[in-house]
């Protein structure tokens, strides 16, 4: 019974195909029923593809049938056209491939610049003919990993005092902003300059569209006017290291020493001392005489 059913199915498929030929078009045969051409894998020409990059996609294919295949057409697509052929057309044609032969199809692709880091799919639909009358269709999904270049900015860098004495202190504040499309990791801020002591602050991770405020104490070590450089280092998810620099000017000056004014001692003339003594004596004698008279009258 199974053999009879198989023969009926085969005759039915051939009948549909012949009907299609007579009608002027070809009826496709599902490749999963009788596979002929398969995609065995794919390669890209870069270790990593950044959002906005172009790259070459190589599709590996194999004719598993015992017959020559002709009129091979591949159609590439992706969701929301995130990854598309650079030429502008998504169709590729191959005239023919011999039986049991392997071949590659290379396509220049381009990616959207605002893609978030993720693995994206490229759909490949392909159609072909066998014996110039049987028409087959099939499709496969290829994966393309996309990474983003992290972006960081430093804003609002300022000093509480832009002029200090040597060995004096000031404070430097700034804001570190993640302005990219991916999280950034191992963020570290280092303040350095020719007239200050190097200092640093480890921040860690900053998510997308987030900011972190940094406030560092700065100790002056040498005279002169120079730049304080804030070097911010950070990493992407793959561990690639990036850096960003901003600066502000600091003046280190000598301390101001107030001059000491010595006061001259006041010397009184000897005659003034004598005159003062006489006056004091007269006052004392007058007081005594006055008190005796007051007693006599009493």
LUMLUMLO-243798 format. One record per residue: x, y, z of N, C-alpha, C in turn. Coordinates in steps of 0.1 Angstrom, whole numbers, padded with zeros to 4 digits, always signed. Example, Ala and Ser with C-alpha at 12.3 -4.5 7.8 and 13.67 -1.06 7.14 Angstrom:
2
+0132-0057+0078+0123-0045+0078+0132-0033+0078+0128-0022+0071+0137-0011+0071+0129+0000+0079
//
This chain:
298
+0008-0012+0000+0000+0000+0000+0009+0012+0000+0020+0012+0008+0029+0024+0009+0035+0026-0005+0039+0016-0012+0046+0017-0025+0036+0023-0035+0023+0019-0034+0013+0024-0043+0011+0039-0040+0011+0043-0027+0009+0057-0024+0021+0066-0028+0033+0060-0027+0045+0067-0032+0045+0070-0047+0040+0059-0054+0039+0061-0069+0029+0071-0073+0017+0071-0065+0007+0081-0068+0012+0095-0065+0019+0097-0054+0025+0110-0050+0035+0115-0061+0043+0105-0066+0053+0109-0076+0046+0113-0089+0036+0105-0093+0029+0108-0105+0022+0121-0104+0016+0124-0092+0009+0136-0089+0018+0148-0091+0031+0147-0085+0040+0159-0086+0044+0161-0100+0047+0150-0107+0051+0151-0122+0040+0157-0130+0027+0153-0126+0016+0158-0133+0014+0173-0131+0016+0177-0119+0015+0192-0116+0026+0199-0123+0038+0193-0124+0049+0200-0131+0046+0201-0146+0041+0190-0152+0038+0190-0166+0027+0200-0169+0017+0200-0160+0006+0209-0162+0011+0224-0161+0020+0226-0152+0026+0240-0152+0034+0243-0164+0041+0234-0170+0049+0236-0182+0039+0239-0193+0028+0231-0194+0019+0234-0205+0012+0247-0203+0010+0251-0191+0003+0264-0188+0013+0276-0190+0026+0273-0191+0035+0284-0193+0042+0288-0180+0041+0281-0169+0048+0284-0157+0052+0271-0150+0061+0272-0140+0066+0260-0134+0061+0260-0119+0057+0248-0115+0052+0246-0102+0063+0242-0093+0066+0250-0081+0077+0246-0073+0075+0234-0065+0085+0226-0063+0085+0214-0055+0092+0218-0042+0086+0214-0031+0092+0217-0018+0105+0210-0016+0116+0217-0013+0129+0211-0013+0130+0202-0001+0121+0204+0010+0122+0195+0021+0117+0181+0018+0109+0180+0007+0104+0167+0003+0115+0160-0004+0122+0167-0014+0133+0161-0021+0144+0171-0022+0152+0172-0011+0163+0183-0011+0173+0181-0022+0177+0192-0028+0187+0191-0039+0199+0200-0036+0196+0213-0032+0206+0223-0030+0205+0228-0015+0216+0228-0008+0215+0232+0006+0226+0242+0009+0224+0250+0019+0234+0259+0025+0241+0252+0036+0254+0251+0034+0262+0243+0044+0268+0252+0055+0268+0266+0053+0273+0275+0063+0276+0288+0057+0282+0297+0065+0285+0310+0060+0297+0316+0068+0304+0326+0062+0315+0333+0068+0314+0348+0066+0320+0355+0075+0321+0370+0073+0336+0373+0074+0340+0384+0067+0354+0387+0065+0360+0395+0077+0353+0397+0088+0358+0405+0099+0357+0397+0112+0366+0400+0122+0365+0394+0135+0352+0398+0142+0349+0411+0140+0337+0417+0146+0331+0427+0136+0318+0429+0136+0312+0438+0127+0305+0449+0136+0310+0461+0135+0304+0472+0142+0292+0478+0135+0282+0483+0143+0271+0489+0137+0275+0500+0127+0270+0499+0115+0274+0509+0104+0284+0504+0095+0291+0493+0098+0301+0487+0090+0296+0480+0078+0305+0479+0068+0302+0471+0056+0311+0458+0058+0306+0447+0053+0313+0434+0054+0310+0425+0042+0318+0415+0040+0315+0405+0030+0309+0393+0036+0298+0389+0031+0291+0376+0036+0293+0366+0025+0299+0354+0029+0302+0343+0020+0292+0332+0024+0284+0328+0015+0274+0317+0017+0280+0304+0010+0281+0294+0018+0286+0281+0013+0274+0272+0009+0274+0267-0003+0263+0259-0008+0268+0246-0015+0259+0236-0015+0263+0223-0021+0251+0217-0029+0254+0212-0040+0244+0205-0048+0245+0190-0044+0234+0185-0037+0235+0172-0032+0228+0162-0042+0223+0167-0053+0216+0158-0062+0226+0152-0072+0222+0142-0079+0230+0135-0089+0229+0142-0103+0222+0154-0103+0220+0161-0116+0225+0175-0115+0227+0181-0126+0231+0195-0127+0219+0204-0124+0222+0215-0116+0211+0224-0112+0213+0237-0120+0203+0244-0124+0204+0256-0132+0195+0267-0127+0197+0279-0132+0189+0291-0129+0187+0293-0114+0198+0293-0107+0198+0294-0092+0196+0309-0088+0186+0312-0080+0184+0326-0076+0183+0326-0060+0191+0335-0055+0191+0337-0040+0186+0351-0037+0177+0352-0027+0171+0364-0023+0174+0366-0008+0181+0377-0005+0185+0380+0009+0176+0391+0015+0172+0389+0028+0164+0399+0035+0167+0398+0050+0164+0409+0057+0165+0409+0072+0154+0418+0077+0151+0416+0090+0140+0423+0097+0143+0438+0097+0134+0446+0093+0135+0461+0092+0147+0465+0084+0152+0457+0075+0163+0460+0066+0176+0464+0075+0178+0457+0086+0189+0460+0094+0202+0457+0087+0202+0446+0080+0214+0442+0072+0210+0439+0058+0216+0447+0048+0211+0445+0034+0223+0445+0025+0221+0440+0013+0232+0440+0003+0236+0455+0000+0249+0457-0001+0254+0471-0003+0250+0476-0018+0249+0466-0027+0246+0470-0041+0232+0476-0043+0223+0473-0033+0210+0478-0034+0200+0468-0039+0205+0457-0045+0196+0446-0049+0198+0434-0040+0187+0428-0037+0188+0417-0027+0188+0403-0034+0189+0403-0048+0189+0390-0055+0202+0387-0061+0206+0375-0060+0219+0370-0067+0216+0358-0075+0222+0357-0087+0219+0347-0096+0232+0338-0099+0230+0325-0100+0240+0316-0104+0235+0308-0115+0242+0307-0127+0237+0300-0139+0235+0285-0136+0245+0279-0131+0244+0264-0130+0254+0259-0120+0252+0247-0115+0262+0240-0107+0261+0225-0110+0273+0219-0111+0273+0205-0115+0269+0196-0103+0266+0184-0107+0261+0175-0097+0271+0173-0085+0266+0172-0073+0274+0170-0061+0286+0180-0059+0284+0192-0066+0295+0202-0065+0292+0212-0053+0302+0218-0048+0301+0228-0038+0306+0241-0044+0299+0252-0039+0303+0265-0044+0300+0276-0034+0306+0288-0035+0303+0299-0026+0297+0311-0034+0289+0318-0026+0283+0330-0031+0287+0341-0021+0295+0351-0026+0300+0362-0018+0291+0375-0021+0287+0382-0010+0278+0394-0012+0284+0404-0002+0285+0417-0008+0289+0428+0001+0277+0433+0008+0277+0433+0021+0266+0437+0029+0269+0450+0037+0259+0457+0041+0260+0469+0050+0250+0468+0061+0254+0475+0072+0245+0475+0084+0241+0489+0088+0229+0490+0095+0225+0503+0100+0234+0507+0112+0236+0520+0112+0246+0526+0122+0240+0526+0136+0227+0525+0138+0221+0526+0151+0217+0513+0157+0222+0502+0151+0218+0489+0157+0224+0487+0170+0216+0481+0179+0221+0478+0193+0229+0465+0192+0239+0463+0201+0247+0451+0201+0237+0439+0202+0238+0430+0192+0230+0418+0192+0234+0409+0181+0228+0397+0180+0230+0388+0169+0217+0389+0160+0219+0393+0147+0208+0395+0138+0208+0384+0128+0196+0382+0122+0194+0372+0112+0193+0377+0098+0199+0370+0088+0197+0373+0074+0190+0361+0068+0179+0363+0063+0171+0352+0056+0176+0351+0042+0178+0338+0038+0182+0335+0024+0172+0326+0018+0164+0331+0009+0155+0322+0001+0162+0319-0012+0161+0306-0016+0167+0303-0029+0158+0293-0037+0159+0295-0050+0151+0287-0059+0160+0283-0071+0157+0271-0076+0166+0265-0087+0158+0255-0095+0164+0251-0106+0157+0241-0115+0166+0229-0116+0159+0217-0119+0166+0205-0121+0160+0199-0134+0169+0195-0143+0164+0190-0157+0156+0200-0164+0158+0213-0161+0151+0224-0168+0136+0223-0167+0130+0215-0158+0116+0215-0157+0111+0214-0143+0118+0208-0134+0114+0207-0120+0120+0219-0112+0111+0226-0106+0114+0239-0099+0114+0237-0084+0125+0241-0077+0126+0238-0062+0127+0252-0055+0122+0252-0043+0124+0264-0034+0128+0260-0020+0136+0268-0013+0140+0265+0000+0145+0278+0007+0148+0278+0019+0153+0290+0026+0161+0286+0039+0169+0295+0043+0177+0293+0055+0180+0306+0062+0183+0306+0075+0186+0317+0083+0201+0318+0086+0208+0329+0083+0222+0331+0087+0223+0341+0098+0232+0339+0107+0233+0349+0118+0245+0358+0117+0243+0370+0121+0254+0380+0120+0255+0388+0133+0266+0386+0141+0267+0394+0153+0271+0408+0151+0265+0418+0157+0268+0432+0156+0272+0437+0169+0283+0445+0169+0287+0452+0182+0286+0467+0179+0286+0475+0190+0286+0489+0189+0299+0495+0194+0304+0506+0188+0315+0513+0194+0310+0522+0205+0315+0519+0217+0310+0527+0229+0314+0542+0227+0305+0551+0231+0308+0565+0231+0306+0571+0244+0316+0580+0248+0316+0586+0261+0320+0601+0260+0314+0609+0268+0318+0623+0268+0320+0628+0283+0328+0638+0284+0330+0644+0297+0326+0659+0297+0317+0663+0306+0312+0676+0306+0313+0682+0320+0312+0696+0320+0312+0703+0333+0325+0702+0341+0336+0700+0335+0349+0699+0342+0353+0713+0348+0355+0714+0361+0358+0727+0367+0365+0725+0380+0372+0735+0385+0379+0735+0397+0372+0745+0407+0372+0741+0420+0366+0750+0430+0375+0763+0431+0388+0761+0430+0397+0773+0429+0407+0770+0418+0409+0779+0409+0419+0777+0398+0432+0782+0401+0434+0788+0413+0448+0793+0417+0450+0789+0432+0460+0781+0435+0463+0777+0449+0478+0779+0451+0482+0779+0464+0496+0780+0468+0502+0766+0467+0515+0765+0466+0521+0752+0466+0518+0744+0478+0515+0731+0477+0510+0722+0487+0496+0725+0492+0490+0734+0484+0476+0737+0487+0466+0728+0479+0453+0728+0483+0444+0719+0477+0432+0726+0470+0427+0720+0460+0415+0724+0453+0407+0712+0450+0395+0713+0444+0386+0702+0441+0383+0703+0426+0383+0691+0419+0380+0690+0405+0367+0682+0403+0357+0687+0397+0345+0680+0395+0342+0679+0380+0336+0668+0376+0332+0666+0362+0321+0655+0361+0315+0654+0349+0304+0644+0347+0308+0635+0335+0307+0622+0338+0310+0612+0327+0297+0607+0321+0295+0609+0308+0283+0605+0302+0284+0594+0292+0276+0584+0292+0275+0573+0282+0266+0578+0271+0271+0582+0260+0263+0587+0249+0262+0577+0237+0266+0565+0239+0265+0555+0229+0253+0546+0230+0253+0535+0222+0242+0526+0221+0244+0513+0229+0255+0513+0237+0258+0501+0245+0263+0505+0259+0262+0495+0268+0268+0498+0281+0283+0499+0280+0289+0506+0290+0304+0507+0290+0308+0502+0304+0320+0496+0304+0325+0489+0316+0339+0494+0320+0342+0491+0333+0355+0494+0339+0359+0508+0336+0350+0518+0339+0353+0532+0337+0362+0537+0348+0373+0543+0345+0382+0548+0355+0386+0563+0351+0387+0572+0361+0391+0586+0359+0404+0588+0365+0414+0593+0358+0427+0597+0363+0429+0612+0361+0433+0619+0372+0437+0633+0370+0452+0634+0371+0458+0640+0361+0472+0641+0361+0477+0655+0355+0489+0659+0359+0494+0672+0354+0508+0674+0360+0515+0684+0354+0529+0687+0359+0530+0693+0372+0519+0699+0377+0520+0706+0390+0510+0701+0400+0505+0688+0398+0497+0682+0408+0501+0668+0411+0496+0663+0422+0497+0649+0425+0487+0641+0418+0491+0630+0410+0481+0622+0403+0471+0615+0412+0459+0615+0408+0448+0609+0416+0438+0603+0407+0431+0593+0412+0421+0586+0403+0409+0582+0411+0399+0578+0403+0386+0573+0409+0380+0562+0399+0378+0550+0405+0372+0539+0397+0357+0540+0398+0350+0541+0386+0335+0542+0386+0329+0529+0383+0334+0521+0374+0328+0508+0371+0320+0509+0358+0307+0504+0359+0299+0504+0346+0290+0516+0346+0287+0520+0333+0277+0531+0331+0267+0526+0320+0254+0524+0324+0245+0519+0314+0242+0529+0303+0235+0525+0292+0232+0534+0281+0224+0546+0286+0228+0558+0281+0221+0570+0284+0222+0574+0299+0232+0569+0306+0234+0573+0320+0246+0581+0322+0247+0588+0333+0259+0597+0336+0263+0594+0351+0276+0598+0354+0281+0597+0367+0289+0609+0371+0286+0615+0382+0294+0627+0387+0306+0623+0395+0317+0630+0392+0330+0626+0399+0335+0639+0405+0340+0638+0418+0346+0649+0425+0358+0644+0432+0370+0650+0428+0383+0646+0433+0391+0657+0439+0397+0654+0450+0406+0664+0456+0419+0665+0449+0424+0677+0447+0437+0679+0439+0447+0686+0448+0459+0680+0449+0470+0685+0457+0481+0691+0448+0484+0704+0450+0494+0710+0441+0508+0706+0446+0517+0704+0437+0531+0699+0441+0542+0708+0435+0539+0716+0425+0550+0724+0419+0544+0737+0414+0553+0747+0414+0549+0761+0410+0547+0761+0395+0538+0769+0390+0535+0771+0376+0521+0770+0372+0518+0773+0360+0505+0772+0354+0504+0761+0344+0495+0752+0345+0495+0740+0336+0481+0734+0336+0480+0725+0327+0467+0718+0325+0466+0706+0335+0454+0704+0341+0450+0692+0347+0442+0684+0337+0447+0672+0334+0441+0664+0324+0433+0653+0330+0420+0651+0327+0412+0640+0331+0412+0630+0320+0419+0619+0323+0419+0608+0313+0409+0597+0318+0398+0595+0310+0388+0585+0313+0390+0573+0304+0393+0561+0310+0394+0549+0302+0382+0540+0305+0378+0532+0295+0366+0524+0296+0367+0513+0286+0358+0503+0287+0358+0491+0279+0344+0488+0273+0344+0481+0262+0331+0476+0257+0329+0462+0262+0318+0455+0257+0315+0442+0262+0326+0431+0258+0333+0434+0248+0344+0425+0243+0357+0427+0250+0358+0437+0259+0370+0440+0266+0380+0450+0258+0375+0455+0247+0383+0465+0240+0384+0478+0248+0396+0484+0249+0398+0496+0258+0398+0508+0249+0391+0519+0254+0390+0532+0248+0394+0542+0258+0396+0555+0254+0399+0565+0263+0394+0579+0258+0393+0588+0267+0388+0601+0264+0395+0611+0274+0399+0623+0268+0406+0633+0277+0400+0646+0276+0399+0653+0288+0395+0666+0290+0405+0673+0299+0405+0687+0299+0415+0694+0307+0409+0707+0312+0416+0712+0323+0413+0725+0329+0426+0730+0334+0427+0744+0335+0440+0750+0339+0440+0753+0353+0452+0751+0360+0454+0754+0374+0467+0762+0375+0467+0772+0383+0479+0780+0387+0483+0777+0401+0496+0774+0402+0502+0771+0416+0512+0782+0419+0510+0790+0429+0518+0802+0432+0525+0800+0446+0535+0809+0448+0541+0810+0461+0532+0816+0471+0533+0811+0484+0524+0817+0494+0528+0831+0497+0519+0840+0500+0521+0854+0502+0525+0856+0517+0537+0861+0520+0541+0863+0534+0540+0878+0538+0532+0881+0548+0530+0894+0553+0543+0900+0560+0548+0912+0556+0560+0917+0562+0557+0920+0577+0567+0918+0586+0566+0920+0600+0571+0934+0603+0563+0943+0608+0567+0957+0611+0570+0958+0626+0583+0961+0629+0588+0962+0643+0584+0976+0649+0578+0976+0660+0574+0989+0667+0586+0994+0675+0589+1007+0673+0600+1013+0681+0595+1016+0695+0604+1013+0706+0600+1017+0719+0598+1032+0721+0589+1035+0730+0586+1050+0732+0595+1054+0744+0604+1063+0742+0613+1068+0753+0608+1082+0757+0606+1084+0771+0601+1097+0776+0613+1105+0781+0613+1118+0778+0624+1127+0783+0625+1126+0798+0638+1127+0803+0640+1127+0818+0633+1138+0825+0632+1149+0818+0626+1161+0825+0611+1158+0827+0605+1151+0818+0591+1147+0819+0589+1138+0832+0599+1129+0834+0598+1121+0846+0599+1129+0858+0608+1139+0859+0610+1147+0870+0597+1156+0873+0592+1162+0862+0580+1170+0863+0569+1162+0868+0567+1150+0864+0557+1141+0868+0558+1138+0883+0570+1136+0887+0572+1133+0901+0569+1144+0910+0573+1157+0906+0570+1169+0914+0555+1171+0915+0548+1169+0904+0533+1171+0904+0527+1161+0913+0532+1148+0913+0526+1138+0921+0529+1141+0936+0541+1146+0939+0544+1150+0953+0535+1161+0958+0533+1171+0950+0524+1182+0953+0510+1177+0956+0506+1168+0948+0492+1163+0951+0491+1156+0964+0502+1147+0967+0501+1140+0979+0502+1149+0991+0511+1159+0991+0513+1169+1003+0500+1177+1004+0494+1181+0993+0482+1189+0994+0471+1181+1001+0470+1168+0997+0460+1159+1003+0461+1158+1018+0474+1156+1022+0477+1154+1036+0473+1167+1044+0477+1179+1039+0474+1192+1046+0459+1194+1047+0452+1190+1036+0437+1192+1035+0430+1184+1046+0435+1171+1048+0429+1162+1057+0432+1167+1072+0444+1173+1075+0447+1178+1088+0438+1190+1092+0436+1199+1082+0427+1210+1085+0413+1206+1088+0409+1196+1080+0395+1191+1082+0393+1186+1096+0404+1179+1102+0403+1174+1115+0403+1185+1126+0412+1196+1123+0412+1207+1133+0399+1214+1134+0392+1216+1123+0379+1222+1123+0369+1213+1129+0371+1200+1128+0361+1191+1134+0362+1191+1149
//
